[in-house]
Amino acid sequence: MPPLINNQWEKFCLAYFSGKTKQDAAIEAGYPAKSAGAAASRLLRIVKISDRLRELQEKTASARVMEVTERKERLSEIARAKLPDYLTGSEPIINKDSPNAGAIEGYKVQTRFTQNGEPITTREIKLHSAIQAIAELNKMEGAYAPAQLDLTSGGKPLVPPVIQVVSPAAKALTEEIIKGKGTE
């Protein structure tokens, strides 16, 4: 969509999109300060303006920023990875075609030598935590119950009250222990 034909609408869109309040954007676009708030509310209900704002948002979305679907795919790749995916026999095979390659956190090769001068090479593959990836996916999906907050105490989490039930026999035993009789 090209810039809006109505120059005042286009100025409003650009100002509002740049982070100004709707009222300040209307003033910058040339609307009177007295009625800028009402004008801005009216402008935001116009389909061409909302389409233009959506287009500006899409244009600024960088290809380097992961969309929700891509983030979920990456976390799923980490959660599904298994160490045997990267082994052929005892040798690790890691390349761009490896299954779930995004799950690899690190790969290290070390060579040390025996007293006879024979090389011993060890390879270490470290995978990202599947459990953390699953937890992040659960958060993204809203799978966890929301925490209940006590708004009367500054928003601290609610703690269920502790109810103590003491039977008469337990009370009598406690009193005997306190008096020094104890149980033997």
matplotlib code that plots the C-alpha trace (Angstrom):
import matplotlib.pyplot as plt

x = [0.0, 1.5, 1.3, -2.2, -3.5, -4.9, -1.7, -3.1, -4.0, -0.5, 1.2, -1.0, -0.1, 3.6, 3.5, 1.4, 3.5, 6.7, 5.5, 3.7, 0.4, -2.7, -3.4, 0.1, 0.1, -3.2, -1.7, 1.5, -0.8, -2.4, -5.5, -6.5, -5.1, -8.5, -10.1, -7.0, -8.0, -11.4, -10.0, -7.4, -10.1, -12.1, -9.1, -8.1, -11.5, -11.0, -10.2, -7.6, -5.7, -5.7, -4.6, -1.8, -0.6, -0.7, 1.4, 3.9, 4.2, 4.8, 7.4, 9.4, 9.3, 12.8, 13.6, 16.1, 13.3, 11.7, 8.0, 6.0, 5.8, 9.5, 10.2, 7.9, 9.6, 13.0, 11.9, 10.3, 13.5, 15.4, 12.8, 12.8, 16.6, 18.3, 22.0, 21.8, 20.6, 24.2, 26.1, 27.0, 28.6, 30.8, 31.6, 29.5, 28.1, 27.2, 26.4, 23.6, 21.6, 21.7, 18.2, 17.3, 20.7, 19.4, 19.4, 23.2, 24.6, 28.2, 30.6, 34.1, 37.0, 40.0, 43.2, 45.6, 48.5, 49.4, 52.9, 53.8, 52.8, 49.6, 46.8, 43.5, 40.7, 37.5, 34.4, 31.8, 28.3, 26.2, 22.5, 20.3, 17.9, 14.8, 13.1, 13.7, 12.5, 9.3, 8.7, 9.1, 6.6, 4.2, 4.6, 4.0, 0.8, -0.4, -0.4, 0.4, -2.4, -2.1, -0.7, -3.3, -2.4, -3.6, -4.3, -4.7, -1.1, 0.7, 0.2, 2.0, 1.1, -1.7, -0.6, -3.3, -4.0, -2.5, -5.2, -4.0, -6.1, -5.1, -6.9, -7.6, -5.2, -2.4, -3.1, -2.8, 0.4, 1.9, 1.0, 2.6, 5.8, 5.8, 5.3, 8.3, 6.6, 7.5, 6.9, 9.1]
y = [0.0, 3.4, 6.3, 7.6, 10.2, 12.3, 13.9, 14.7, 11.0, 9.9, 12.4, 11.1, 7.5, 8.2, 10.2, 7.6, 4.7, 6.5, 6.1, 9.4, 9.3, 9.3, 12.9, 14.1, 12.4, 14.2, 17.6, 16.8, 16.0, 19.5, 18.8, 21.5, 20.7, 21.2, 18.4, 16.3, 13.4, 13.1, 13.4, 10.7, 8.3, 8.9, 8.5, 5.2, 3.8, 4.5, 1.3, 2.9, 4.3, 1.0, -0.8, 1.8, 1.3, -2.5, -2.2, 0.1, -2.6, -5.4, -3.4, -2.9, -6.6, -7.7, -11.0, -11.5, -11.5, -14.9, -15.1, -17.1, -20.1, -20.1, -19.9, -22.8, -24.9, -24.2, -25.1, -28.3, -29.1, -28.8, -30.8, -33.7, -34.1, -37.2, -37.9, -41.0, -38.6, -37.4, -40.7, -43.3, -46.0, -44.2, -41.3, -38.1, -36.8, -33.2, -31.1, -28.9, -32.0, -33.5, -34.0, -31.4, -29.6, -26.5, -28.5, -28.7, -26.2, -27.1, -29.6, -30.0, -32.2, -32.7, -34.6, -35.7, -38.0, -41.1, -41.6, -43.5, -40.5, -42.1, -39.6, -40.1, -38.0, -37.3, -35.7, -34.0, -33.1, -30.9, -30.5, -27.7, -28.7, -30.5, -29.9, -26.1, -26.1, -27.9, -25.5, -22.5, -24.1, -24.6, -20.9, -19.8, -22.0, -20.8, -24.3, -23.2, -22.0, -18.3, -17.4, -16.1, -12.8, -11.2, -7.6, -6.5, -7.3, -5.6, -8.4, -11.2, -14.8, -16.2, -18.9, -21.3, -21.1, -23.8, -25.5, -27.4, -30.3, -31.9, -35.0, -35.2, -38.1, -36.2, -33.2, -35.3, -36.9, -33.4, -32.2, -35.3, -34.7, -31.1, -32.1, -34.3, -37.7, -38.5, -41.9, -44.9]
z = [0.0, -1.0, 1.4, 2.0, -0.5, 2.3, 3.5, 7.0, 7.5, 6.4, 8.8, 11.6, 10.8, 10.6, 13.9, 15.7, 14.4, 15.6, 19.1, 19.8, 21.7, 19.5, 20.6, 19.9, 16.5, 15.6, 16.7, 14.6, 11.6, 11.9, 13.9, 16.6, 20.0, 21.6, 19.7, 18.9, 21.3, 19.7, 16.2, 16.9, 18.2, 15.0, 12.8, 14.3, 13.4, 9.7, 7.8, 5.5, 8.5, 10.4, 7.2, 6.8, 10.4, 9.9, 6.8, 8.5, 11.3, 8.8, 6.9, 10.1, 11.1, 10.5, 8.8, 11.7, 14.3, 14.9, 14.5, 17.0, 14.7, 14.1, 17.9, 18.5, 15.8, 17.2, 20.7, 19.4, 17.6, 20.9, 22.8, 20.2, 19.9, 21.1, 21.3, 19.1, 16.3, 16.0, 16.2, 13.5, 15.5, 18.0, 15.7, 15.9, 12.7, 12.9, 9.9, 8.5, 7.5, 11.0, 12.4, 15.0, 14.4, 16.2, 19.5, 19.6, 22.1, 21.6, 20.0, 21.3, 20.1, 22.3, 21.6, 24.3, 24.1, 26.1, 27.6, 24.4, 22.3, 20.9, 20.4, 22.1, 20.7, 22.6, 21.2, 23.3, 22.1, 24.3, 23.6, 24.8, 27.6, 26.3, 29.6, 29.4, 25.8, 26.8, 29.6, 27.3, 24.8, 27.7, 28.6, 25.0, 24.9, 28.3, 29.7, 33.2, 35.6, 36.3, 39.8, 42.2, 43.7, 46.9, 45.7, 49.3, 50.2, 47.3, 44.8, 46.6, 45.6, 47.7, 50.1, 51.2, 54.9, 57.2, 59.2, 62.1, 63.3, 66.6, 68.0, 71.7, 72.0, 70.3, 72.5, 75.7, 74.5, 73.7, 77.2, 78.8, 76.9, 77.9, 81.6, 81.3, 81.4, 77.8, 76.2, 76.9]

ax = plt.figure().add_subplot(projection="3d")
ax.plot(x, y, z, "-o")
ax.set_aspect("equal")
plt.show()
